[in-house]
Amino acid sequence: MNAEKRHEIFARLQAALPEPTTELIWGSPFELLVSVLLSAQATDVSVNKATARLFPVANTPQGILDLGIDKLKEHIKTIGLYNTKAQNLMKTCRILVDEYNGEVPETRQALESLPGVGRKTASVILNTAFGQPTIAVDTHIFRVCNRTRIAPGKNVLEVEKKLLRHVPKAFRQDAHHWLILHGRYTCVARKPRCGSCVIEDLCEFPDKTEIS
């Protein structure tokens, strides 16, 4: 795939959705961090339902610590792996209070040092909360990039590096959101909805469907 085709792909995605954003509901960098931590192997809908119960009670690191792990688990028990997530969140809150004055750090190194925070989570926080042009690669983006050949790779890090190299600068800030939403609703896993895809004629996937 050449640069001209990639530019047209992102231009069309931008035209279809000029202001993309995460489907997680958050009001501060810490709330976003909590939501992303909880979203591993869970849907955004299920996370939003849990945080709608949690955030009115505790939406700061100190607030979570004051809540305690047992009550925290009660608020998030509808989410998969909630025991491990609760433990990681409590440890993260302690670090944020003790080392960062209760604030979410704005560097990748600091974010990735927090329990339960990997490269993908850090990229989401840096991009969505702090406006940095990072591109987090999840299963949806990995699938879209390999199917379309926008940025094919054998693993998520390889795909991420290619995206950062090939996505035109004008589109880099929002590329993560366009690709994840495209993978979530159009370029779906089992049978992609090629019949309603705005980039179908630019996509290099050989097994297109007529599904819309």
Secondary structure, DSSP 8 states (H G I E B T S, - for coil): --HHHHHHHHHHHHHH-SS---SS--SSHHHHHHHHHHTTTS-HHHHHHHHHHHTTT--SHHHHHHH-HHHHHHHHTTSTTHHHHHHHHHHHHHHHHHHHTT----SHHHHHTSTT--HHHHHHIIIIIT--------HHHHHHHHHH-SS--SSHHHHHHHHHHHS-GGGHHHHHHHHHHHHHHTS-SSS--GGG-TTTTT---SS-----
